[in-house]
Amino acid sequence: MTQPSAVKPVVLPRGPLMVDLGGSELDAAERELLQDPAIGGVILFARNCLSALQVAELCREIRALRQPPLLIGIDQEGGRVQRLREGVTRFPPQRALGRLAEAEGIESAIDLARDWGRLLAAELRDLGIDLDFTPCVDIDWGVSEVIGDRALSDRPEWVAQLAGALWSGLQEQGLAGVAKHFPGHGAVTADSHTSLPEDLRPWPLLQADLKPFRTLIAAGIPAIMPAHCLYPGTGQALVFPGATGRIRAHLFSGVSLFGRSASGLPVNRKELYFAAL
């Protein structure tokens, strides 16, 4: 990696935007972008993650740009959503925890979920990563392929218990987590990365989906990511900014993270997250 000349970090409060990078190294344009007052963090994708050693150096360079350092996040759930694969543990899909609960009982699965969170967090914190966009607490209602085995279980109570245990493991090792996708993405068939799905259920029928969110809010999860879906049956918009009111109504005072498609922000970046504080 090309080393930039040593410069004193800029003292600048973090802004509300998390942006992506083009590759495995910072270029001059990205260094300039990351000095923008609107930027508060960087999200890493697979194209940014060649190996653990390379990611550690990239994080070091990002963190050296500003004071306080920009936050660095990653999607590292396990299974098909694991951006960094070389030099770290290859986790299975989180549905493996639900399958363990079916085979050996929920208590065994809870113990493993906590250890999973500890190991995942220890590895990421060692690299300089601050938050992981996990756990995925959508209920597997058997219709959403984009969620699929990312869901812990088809039982809301188990999802709440397993996600709570995984989050406690993350928290022990100092890694921030993000509960997603509020108020539930498991009952729609369309892929919200490429379209805007509609969940037609009225608000009372979403209560089972909300159980894991309530559990994690009570446990102190610092951030929630709303689903990039429409919920016309609820009588209220649940994409930005309407989702913020619903999240606040559930006594959550942390950060709400909106992807670009949910925020409606006019940007050219491939990915951009908006934090509603």
Secondary structure by P-SEA (a helix, b strand, c coil): cccccccccccccccccccccccccccaaaaaaaacccccbbbbcccccccaaaaaaaaaaaaaccccccbbbbbcccccccccccccccccccaaaaaaaacccaaaaaaaaaaaaaaaaaaaaaaccccccccccccccccccccccccccccaaaaaaaaaaaaaaaaaabbbbbbcccccccccccccccbbbbbccccccccccaaaaaaaaaacccbbbbcccccccccccccaaaaaaaaaaaccccbbbbccccccccccccbbbbbcc
